[in-house]
Amino acid sequence: MWTRLGTDIAAVILPAGPVDARGISLQVGAGQPSPPLSQLPLDDEGTLLLARAAPGQTLSLQIAAGPWLPLGAPGPLALLGAAAARPRFLALLASKAAGPLRAGADAALARDLAALAQGDTKPAPEGLRPMVGLGLGRLLWKLDSGGWLVTAQGLARVAEPDGGLAPLPPAAAGALLLRADGPPLRLPTAFPAPPSLVELARQTGPAPRALLRQALLALRRHTTEPWCGDLLRDAQVLAMAPTRSAAEPSNAVAAAIDRAISDHEGGVFLVGWLHDPLRLTRGMTLRGPFGGTPIPPESLFRVSRPDVVKRFEQAAFGTTDPRPGFVTHVPHAGPGPVAQWRLELALGSGEAIELVAGPALIPAAQAREAVLRGVNPLDVGPALLDRCLAPAAERLHRAAAAEPLGVEVVRIGRPVAKPSVSLVIPLYRNLRFVRHQIGAFARDPMLREAEIIYVLDSPEQRAEADHLLRGICGLTGLPVTLVQHGRNAGYATACNSGAAEATAPVLLMLNSDVVPDRPGWLAPMLARLAADKRLGCVGPKLMFDDGSLQHAGLYFARGPGDDWFNCHYFKGFPRHYPLAARAREVPGVTGAAMLMPRAAWNEVGGFSADYIVGDYEDSDLCLRLRQAGFAILYEPAAELFHFERQSIAQHGGYTGTVAAAYNRRLHHRRWASTIATLMEDFPRMGETHAAA
């Protein structure tokens, strides 16, 4: 016999006896026979088999290899009445229905479960009620056990309460709670309005603070759920504590946290200082709303802090350590988000000093800059970079890159119908070379047939860039496309955005501070690509403004720490130096001007956006082109002036930070063995060891 539960669950009651339930198959309608989706023991009464069966479908049963037995029409729900009198049965039935049978949102199933539980349902004890408001109708209830919540809309899992509290959805009031260890409970519908989590966070009394701690404990397993993450963030941000340090020179132990920044992936980057001439401290613990995380002493990097040394040079308990600063990255600081961290300094006596940091939640791009600016570059070695700065910056760079880019495309003038080459030129802050660059393009007949794409990566200059390009293009008659980013995304993403708009079979990546010496420079580069299908990229001769050589191909040389550095052949040599006037294959070329077939660009996926702001993307692309089987060529017949680093020098995330060291280290880890093999094949001529 069988009955129907909800809309499309068939509940087959198998009588008690020597039947092995594992050898049972069910056939629903004309479908393929299959085992039941789930089974529940009925103690001495047999076994309950559960399967999906839409209304009107027939049901047949086969035991072992026996004949198929039609089960006929479903019986009444009361067939399950005896089993429903056991509390554990209803909780298990709800679990199976919401799990393997995927019927948790079936309102008809919820009604049937409520009907089965009706005779044994008890009103919830008076103490089981909402204690904290969580927003959007969700409440934190005081409960003594978890189970399954049966509402008019369906079933909802109720986890075992942490600290006696559990979050329940808006429909919980008046709902039925099915528990494994007791009769079903009917939750109350009338209760005093509880305080919100934000209100609790703003109160300072002992009772509200205790309830807040209890609430945070109950929410720690739900921090990955969107409703909870936003709630915790808002509650903390709206109830920030004032920062606290112990910075007086008269203190035996003085310390402060300069920054404790979330890395947006569950970790914290911590910068501070410690003055402890008597060595009283025994350890550090990073504390958030969900508990503490000890900081191992070996994870702390001591760094110079001249300001702290000067402050404590006449201190009562002695002068400070010559490197009183510390920096660390705690990759797993516990559940989040955490808006404000505290650092506890444990003393040998058992006493503790608590320091309170400023805001931990800041936009990812700004946090990335703060990490890269948090240490004096002179203090940065491979260990500090690899174990502390790079992991934090990498996570933040990933979070920044995931934010919407907001691309807007503006067409100025009539586009070239079938361009032979697309010039992609990123713009950031510095627009003063654009007039000279477009003026040089306008004097070159070949550029009249090219597609010119500028990509503005500094959105605050939208109006200025649009006005400038419309004026210049109106005077010269050159059409251009302006791709505008809604946020600063860096050199690689800007180039990739421009390439995505390009329509020509050949791409030229060109910096905005590169100006051709004379017309005709593009022809020899295009001719090289056309003549040799092995070529993945061609680079021109680049010169400083005094005419000396800046770039005649890119090579790699070992630098401090044995890392590979990007260097330029013949850098600083005279413009017409004979060996620099010969076209030749080179390890790579600079991203300031690199011409490549669109097919090659697509094959390797364009520039890698893993590098921060703009550095080493060009050599990374050249190495990936080589890895794909392409060659790289230097063409001296194409001569251009490069007024280098005019844009990147204005980027706050690059100047004064260790972004260059981060990029170089990333590039080295990714390509060190490849570069070592590659450089064995190139003659050591024109190497100046002048880094790019």
C-alpha positions in Angstrom: 0.0 0.0 0.0 1.1 3.6 -0.5 0.0 7.1 -0.1 0.9 10.5 -1.6 2.9 13.2 0.3 2.7 16.7 -1.1 2.6 17.2 -4.8 4.7 14.4 -6.2 6.2 12.1 -3.5 5.0 8.5 -3.3 5.3 6.9 0.1 5.2 3.1 -0.1 4.8 1.1 3.1 6.6 -2.2 2.9 5.3 -4.6 5.6 7.6 -6.0 8.2 9.1 -9.4 7.3 12.2 -11.1 5.8 12.3 -8.8 2.8 15.6 -7.2 1.9 14.7 -3.6 1.1 17.9 -3.2 -0.9 16.5 -5.5 -3.6 13.5 -3.4 -4.3 12.7 -1.5 -7.5 10.0 0.9 -8.2 8.5 1.8 -11.6 6.7 5.1 -12.0 4.4 5.2 -15.0 6.3 3.9 -18.1 9.6 5.1 -16.8 12.7 3.0 -16.2 12.7 0.9 -13.0 15.0 2.3 -10.2 15.6 1.9 -6.5 13.6 4.2 -4.2 15.2 7.6 -3.6 15.1 7.1 0.1 14.0 4.6 2.8 12.9 5.1 6.4 12.5 2.3 9.0 9.1 2.0 10.6 10.3 -0.1 13.6 8.3 -3.3 13.8 5.8 -2.0 11.1 8.2 -2.3 8.2 9.9 0.2 5.9 8.8 3.3 4.2 10.1 3.8 0.6 10.1 7.2 -1.0 10.1 8.1 -4.7 9.0 10.8 -7.0 5.6 10.3 -8.7 3.5 13.0 -10.4 -0.2 13.0 -9.8 -2.0 10.4 -12.0 1.1 8.2 -12.5 0.8 4.5 -11.7 3.3 2.8 -9.4 4.6 -0.8 -9.5 6.9 -2.7 -7.1 9.4 -5.5 -7.7 11.0 -7.4 -4.8 14.4 -9.0 -5.8 13.8 -10.8 -9.1 10.1 -11.4 -8.5 7.1 -10.2 -10.6 6.1 -6.6 -10.9 3.2 -5.8 -8.5 0.9 -2.9 -9.4 0.2 -0.9 -6.3 -3.2 0.5 -7.4 -4.6 3.9 -6.2 -2.9 5.7 -3.3 -4.5 5.4 0.1 -5.2 8.2 2.6 -2.5 10.1 4.4 -3.7 8.4 7.6 -1.7 5.3 6.6 1.3 7.1 8.1 -0.5 8.1 11.3 1.1 5.5 13.5 4.6 6.3 12.4 3.9 10.0 12.7 3.3 9.7 16.4 7.0 9.2 16.8 8.8 12.6 16.7 11.9 11.3 15.1 10.0 9.9 12.2 8.5 13.3 11.1 11.9 15.0 11.4 13.5 12.3 9.3 10.7 12.4 6.8 11.2 16.2 6.4 14.9 15.7 6.0 14.5 13.1 3.2 11.8 15.2 1.4 14.0 18.3 1.4 17.2 16.4 0.6 17.1 13.5 -1.8 13.6 14.2 -3.1 14.2 18.0 -3.5 10.7 18.9 -2.3 11.6 21.4 0.3 9.7 24.2 -1.5 6.5 22.2 -1.9 3.7 23.9 0.1 1.4 20.8 -0.3 4.1 18.7 1.4 4.3 21.2 4.2 0.5 21.0 4.7 0.7 17.1 4.8 3.5 17.1 7.4 1.5 19.6 9.5 -1.5 17.3 9.3 0.5 14.3 10.4 1.9 16.2 13.3 -1.4 17.7 14.4 -2.3 15.3 17.2 1.1 15.5 18.9 2.0 19.2 18.5 2.7 21.1 21.6 2.9 24.9 22.1 6.5 26.1 22.4 7.6 26.9 26.0 7.4 30.6 26.9 11.2 31.1 26.7 11.4 30.0 23.1 11.0 33.3 21.3 12.8 35.8 19.1 15.7 37.6 20.8 17.4 39.6 18.1 16.2 41.2 14.9 18.3 40.4 11.8 16.6 42.5 9.2 14.3 41.6 6.3 11.9 39.8 8.7 14.5 37.3 9.8 14.9 36.8 13.6 17.3 35.1 15.9 15.2 32.8 18.1 16.0 31.2 21.4 15.7 27.5 20.8 16.8 24.3 22.7 17.3 22.2 19.5 17.3 22.3 15.8 15.1 20.4 13.3 12.9 21.3 10.4 10.6 24.3 10.2 7.3 23.7 8.5 5.8 26.9 7.1 3.1 27.7 4.6 5.8 28.0 1.9 7.6 24.7 2.6 10.4 23.3 4.7 13.5 25.1 6.1 16.4 23.5 7.9 17.0 24.8 11.5 20.6 24.1 12.5 21.4 23.2 16.1 21.5 26.4 18.0 24.9 28.0 18.8 24.8 29.6 22.2 21.1 28.8 22.5 20.1 31.0 19.5 19.3 30.1 15.8 18.4 32.3 12.9 14.9 31.6 11.4 13.2 33.0 8.3 10.4 35.6 8.3 7.7 32.9 8.2 8.8 31.2 11.5 6.2 32.9 13.7 3.4 30.4 14.1 5.3 27.7 12.2 5.8 24.1 13.2 9.2 22.9 14.4 9.8 19.1 13.8 12.5 17.9 16.2 14.3 14.5 16.5 14.3 14.5 20.3 10.8 15.7 21.2 7.3 16.4 20.0 6.6 19.0 17.3 6.4 22.5 18.6 4.2 25.4 17.5 6.2 28.6 17.6 4.5 31.7 19.0 3.0 34.4 16.9 2.9 37.1 19.5 6.1 38.3 21.3 7.8 41.5 22.2 9.7 43.2 19.4 13.4 42.2 19.9 16.3 44.7 19.4 18.1 44.6 16.1 21.7 43.4 15.9 22.8 47.0 15.1 21.0 48.3 18.2 22.7 45.7 20.3 26.1 46.6 18.8 25.5 50.3 19.9 24.7 49.5 23.5 27.3 49.3 26.2 25.5 47.7 29.1 26.5 44.2 30.4 23.2 42.5 29.3 23.2 43.8 25.7 26.9 43.0 25.3 26.3 39.5 26.5 23.4 39.0 24.1 25.5 40.5 21.3 28.2 37.9 22.0 25.6 35.2 22.0 24.1 36.4 18.7 27.5 36.6 17.0 28.2 33.1 18.2 24.9 31.9 16.7 25.7 33.6 13.4 29.3 32.4 12.9 28.2 29.3 10.8 26.1 31.5 8.5 28.6 34.1 7.5 28.9 32.8 3.9 25.1 33.3 3.3 24.4 36.7 1.7 21.8 37.8 4.2 24.2 37.2 7.1 27.3 38.7 5.5 25.5 42.0 4.8 23.9 42.0 8.2 27.2 41.5 10.1 29.0 44.0 8.0 26.4 46.7 8.5 26.1 46.1 12.3 29.8 46.4 12.8 30.3 49.4 10.5 27.5 51.3 12.1 28.8 50.6 15.6 32.6 51.0 15.3 34.6 51.3 18.5 37.1 54.1 18.8 40.7 53.1 18.0 42.9 52.3 20.9 46.6 52.1 21.3 49.1 52.1 24.2 51.6 54.5 22.8 52.9 56.5 25.8 56.7 56.6 26.2 56.2 56.1 29.9 54.7 52.6 29.3 56.8 49.5 29.9 54.9 48.0 27.0 53.8 50.3 24.2 52.2 49.3 21.0 49.8 50.3 18.3 48.0 48.9 15.2 48.4 51.1 12.2 46.3 49.0 9.9 44.3 45.7 10.2 42.8 45.3 6.7 40.6 42.5 5.5 42.0 40.8 2.4 38.4 40.0 1.2 39.1 36.2 1.4 39.0 35.6 5.1 42.4 36.9 6.0 43.9 40.0 7.6 46.9 42.1 6.8 48.3 43.6 10.0 50.8 46.5 10.4 51.9 47.9 13.7 54.7 48.4 16.2 55.8 47.2 19.6 58.1 48.8 22.2 58.9 46.2 24.8 62.5 46.7 26.1 61.9 44.4 29.1 60.4 41.6 26.9 57.2 41.3 28.9 55.0 40.2 26.1 54.4 36.5 25.6 52.2 36.4 22.5 49.7 38.1 20.3 46.1 37.2 19.5 44.0 38.7 16.8 40.4 39.0 17.9 37.2 39.6 16.0 33.5 39.2 16.8 33.7 35.3 16.4 36.8 34.6 18.6 40.5 34.9 18.5 43.4 33.7 16.3 46.9 33.4 17.8 49.6 35.0 15.7 52.7 32.7 15.6 55.9 34.6 16.4 57.5 33.2 13.2 54.9 34.8 11.0 55.8 38.4 12.2 58.3 40.3 10.1 60.1 43.1 12.0 60.6 46.3 10.0 62.1 49.7 10.5 60.0 52.5 12.1 62.2 55.6 12.5 59.3 57.5 14.0 58.9 55.0 16.8 62.6 54.8 17.5 62.7 58.6 17.9 59.7 58.6 20.1 61.2 56.2 22.6 64.8 57.2 22.5 64.5 58.7 26.0 61.9 56.2 27.3 61.8 55.4 31.0 62.2 51.6 30.6 64.9 51.8 27.9 65.2 52.5 24.2 63.2 50.5 21.7 64.3 47.7 19.4 66.0 49.2 16.2 63.2 47.5 14.2 60.1 48.0 16.3 57.6 47.7 13.4 55.9 44.5 12.6 53.9 43.3 9.7 52.1 40.0 9.1 49.4 38.4 7.0 47.0 36.1 8.8 45.5 34.0 5.9 42.7 32.4 8.0 41.4 34.8 10.6 38.0 33.1 11.1 34.6 33.8 9.7 33.7 37.2 8.4 33.1 39.9 7.4 34.9 41.7 10.2 34.7 45.5 10.2 37.2 46.1 13.0 39.9 43.9 14.6 41.5 44.0 18.0 45.0 42.8 18.9 45.6 41.3 22.4 49.1 41.4 23.8 49.5 38.7 26.4 51.9 39.4 29.3 53.7 36.8 31.4 51.6 37.6 34.4 48.4 36.7 32.6 47.4 40.3 32.1 46.7 41.5 28.6 46.8 44.8 26.6 44.1 45.3 24.0 44.7 47.4 20.9 41.8 48.4 18.7 42.4 49.0 15.0 40.7 51.3 12.5 38.3 50.1 9.8 39.2 46.7 8.3 36.6 46.8 5.4 37.8 49.2 2.7 37.5 48.9 -1.1 39.7 46.2 -2.5 41.8 48.4 -4.7 42.5 50.9 -1.9 43.3 48.0 0.5 45.7 46.5 -2.1 47.5 49.9 -2.3 47.7 50.1 1.5 49.3 46.6 1.7 51.9 47.5 -0.9 52.5 50.8 0.8 52.6 49.4 4.3 56.3 48.6 4.4 59.4 50.7 3.5 60.7 49.1 0.2 64.1 49.0 1.8 62.8 46.4 4.3 61.3 44.2 1.7 63.1 40.9 1.0 62.0 37.7 -0.8 60.6 36.2 2.5 58.6 39.2 3.4 57.3 39.5 -0.1 56.5 35.9 -0.6 55.0 35.1 2.8 53.3 38.3 3.7 52.8 41.1 1.2 52.2 39.0 -1.9 49.5 36.7 -0.5 47.5 39.7 0.9 48.0 41.8 -2.3 47.1 38.9 -4.5 43.8 38.3 -2.8 42.9 42.0 -2.8 43.9 42.3 -6.5 41.6 39.4 -7.3 38.8 41.1 -5.4 39.4 44.4 -7.1 39.4 42.7 -10.6 36.1 41.0 -9.8 34.3 44.4 -9.4 32.1 45.5 -12.4 34.2 47.4 -15.0 31.4 49.4 -16.5 32.7 49.8 -20.1 31.2 52.6 -22.3 32.2 53.0 -25.9 32.1 56.4 -27.7 32.7 56.7 -31.5 34.2 60.0 -32.7 34.1 60.5 -36.5 33.2 58.0 -39.1 35.0 54.6 -38.4 37.4 53.1 -41.0 35.4 50.4 -42.8 38.0 47.7 -43.1 41.1 48.7 -41.1 44.3 46.7 -41.7 45.5 47.4 -38.2 43.9 48.5 -34.9 45.9 50.7 -32.5 45.0 50.2 -28.9 46.3 53.0 -26.6 45.5 53.0 -22.9 45.1 56.4 -21.1 45.6 57.0 -17.4 45.8 60.5 -16.0 48.4 61.9 -18.4 46.7 63.3 -21.5 49.3 65.8 -22.6 50.9 63.6 -25.3 47.7 62.8 -27.0 47.8 66.0 -29.2 51.3 65.2 -30.4 50.5 61.5 -31.0 47.4 62.1 -33.0 49.1 65.0 -34.9 51.9 62.5 -35.9 49.2 59.9 -36.9 47.4 62.5 -39.1 50.6 63.1 -41.1 51.0 59.4 -42.0 48.8 58.2 -44.9 49.0 54.6 -43.6 47.4 55.7 -40.3 44.4 57.0 -42.2 43.5 53.4 -42.9 44.0 52.3 -39.3 41.5 51.9 -36.4 42.6 54.1 -33.5 41.2 53.0 -30.1 41.9 55.0 -26.9 41.0 53.3 -23.6 40.5 55.7 -20.7 41.3 53.9 -17.4 40.8 57.0 -15.2 37.1 57.6 -15.2 37.3 60.9 -13.4 38.7 62.3 -16.7 35.8 61.3 -18.9 34.7 64.8 -19.9 38.2 66.0 -20.4 39.2 63.1 -22.6 36.1 63.2 -24.7 36.4 67.0 -25.2 40.1 66.6 -26.1 39.6 63.8 -28.6 36.6 65.5 -30.3 38.6 68.7 -30.8 41.8 67.0 -32.1 39.9 64.6 -34.3 37.8 67.4 -35.7 41.0 69.3 -36.7 42.8 66.3 -38.2 39.9 64.4 -39.6 41.0 61.2 -37.9 38.2 59.0 -36.4 38.8 57.4 -33.0 37.0 55.1 -30.7 37.1 56.0 -26.9 36.5 53.1 -24.6 35.8 54.4 -21.1 36.2 52.3 -17.9 33.9 52.9 -14.9 36.8 52.3 -12.6 40.6 52.1 -12.7 41.5 48.5 -13.7 45.2 48.7 -14.7 47.2 48.6 -17.9 46.5 44.9 -18.8 42.7 45.2 -18.5 42.7 48.5 -20.4 44.6 46.9 -23.3 42.3 43.9 -23.2 39.2 46.1 -23.3 40.6 48.0 -26.4 41.4 44.7 -28.1 37.9 43.5 -27.5 36.6 46.5 -29.5 39.2 46.2 -32.3 38.1 44.9 -35.7 41.4 44.6 -37.7 43.4 41.4 -38.1 46.5 43.0 -36.6 46.8 44.7 -33.2 49.3 47.4 -32.2 49.5 47.9 -28.4 50.9 51.5 -28.0 51.5 53.7 -25.0 50.0 57.2 -25.0 53.5 58.7 -24.5 54.9 57.1 -27.6 55.2 59.5 -30.6 56.5 58.4 -34.1 59.6 60.1 -35.4 58.3 60.4 -38.9 55.6 58.9 -41.2 56.1 55.4 -42.6 57.1 53.7 -39.4 54.3 51.1 -39.3 55.0 49.7 -42.8 58.2 47.8 -42.0 56.6 46.2 -39.0 53.6 45.1 -40.9 55.8 43.8 -43.7 57.7 41.6 -41.2 54.5 40.0 -39.9 53.3 39.4 -43.5 56.6 37.8 -44.6 57.0 35.4 -41.6 54.0 33.6 -40.2 56.2 32.3 -37.3 56.1 35.8 -35.8 53.8 36.4 -32.9 55.0 40.0 -32.2 57.2 42.7 -33.7 58.6 45.6 -31.7 60.1 48.9 -33.0 63.2 50.9 -32.0 62.3 53.3 -29.1 64.3 56.4 -28.2 64.5 58.8 -25.4 63.7 62.5 -26.1 67.5 63.2 -26.6 67.6 60.7 -29.4 69.5 58.0 -27.5 68.3 54.4 -27.6 65.8 53.3 -25.0 64.7 50.0 -26.5 66.1 47.7 -29.1 64.5 44.5 -27.9 63.9 43.2 -24.4 66.1 40.6 -22.6 66.3 39.2 -19.1 69.1 39.5 -16.6 69.6 38.3 -13.1 69.3 41.0 -10.4 69.3 41.3 -6.6 68.1 38.2 -5.0 68.8 36.2 -8.2 65.4 37.3 -9.7 65.1 37.8 -13.4 64.7 41.5 -14.4 63.4 42.9 -17.6 66.1 44.9 -19.5 66.5 46.7 -22.8 69.2 46.0 -25.4 71.5 49.0 -26.1 69.7 51.2 -23.6 71.5 54.6 -23.6 73.5 53.9 -26.7 73.5 56.3 -29.7 70.5 56.2 -31.9 72.3 54.9 -34.9 74.6 52.4 -33.2 75.3 49.8 -35.9 74.4 46.7 -33.9 71.0 48.3 -32.9 70.2 49.0 -36.6 69.9 45.3 -37.4 66.6 43.5 -37.3 66.8 40.3 -35.3 64.9 37.9 -33.1 64.9 38.9 -29.4 63.5 37.3 -26.2 60.8 39.9 -26.0 59.7 43.5 -26.7 58.3 46.2 -24.5 54.6 46.8 -24.2 55.1 50.4 -25.1 54.8 49.4 -28.8 54.1 45.8 -29.8 52.5 44.7 -33.1 51.0 41.2 -33.3 48.5 39.2 -35.4 45.0 39.1 -33.8 45.1 35.4 -34.1 48.2 35.2 -31.9 46.7 37.6 -29.4 43.6 35.5 -29.1 45.5 32.2 -28.9 47.4 33.3 -25.7 44.5 35.3 -24.2 45.9 38.8 -24.4 47.6 40.4 -21.4 47.5 38.7 -18.0 45.7 40.9 -15.5 47.4 39.2 -12.6 50.0 42.0 -12.5 49.2 45.1 -10.4 48.8 48.5 -12.1 51.2 47.9 -15.0 54.6 46.1 -15.1 55.8 42.8 -16.5 52.6 42.2 -18.5 54.6 42.7 -21.8 57.3 40.2 -21.1 54.7 37.8 -19.7 52.8 38.1 -23.0 56.0 37.6 -25.0 56.9 34.4 -23.0 53.4 33.0 -23.6 53.7 33.7 -27.3 57.0 31.9 -27.3 55.4 29.0 -25.4 52.7 28.8 -28.1 55.4 28.5 -30.8 55.7 32.0 -32.0 58.9 34.1 -32.4 59.5 37.7 -31.4 61.3 40.2 -33.7 62.9 43.6 -33.2 62.5 46.0 -36.3 64.8 49.0 -36.2 63.4 50.6 -39.3 60.4 51.7 -37.2 61.5 54.5 -34.9 59.5 56.2 -32.2 60.1 58.4 -29.2 59.0 57.1 -25.9 58.6 59.6 -23.0 58.5 56.6 -20.6 56.5 56.1 -17.4 54.5 59.3 -17.8 51.3 57.6 -16.7 52.3 55.0 -14.2 54.3 57.6 -12.2 50.9 59.2 -11.4 49.3 56.1 -10.1 49.0 56.0 -6.3 49.0 52.2 -6.3 52.5 52.2 -7.9 54.6 55.1 -6.8 56.0 54.7 -3.3 54.8 51.1 -3.1 56.4 47.7 -3.7 54.1 47.0 -6.7 57.1 46.7 -9.0 58.7 44.2 -6.6 55.5 42.2 -6.4 55.1 42.0 -10.2 58.8 41.1 -10.6 58.5 38.3 -8.0 55.3 37.0 -9.6 56.9 37.1 -13.1 60.0 35.3 -11.7 58.0 32.5 -10.0 56.0 32.0 -13.1 58.8 32.0 -15.7 62.2 31.6 -14.0 63.1 28.2 -15.5 61.7 29.2 -18.9 63.8 32.4 -19.0 67.0 30.6 -17.9 66.7 28.2 -20.8 65.7 31.0 -23.2 68.6 33.3 -22.4 71.1 30.5 -23.3 70.1 30.9 -26.9 70.7 34.6 -27.2 74.2 36.2 -27.7 75.2 38.6 -25.0 75.5 41.8 -27.1 74.1 45.1 -26.2 73.3 44.0 -22.7 73.4 47.1 -20.4 71.7 45.6 -17.4 69.5 48.7 -17.3 66.3 47.4 -15.9 63.0 48.2 -17.7 
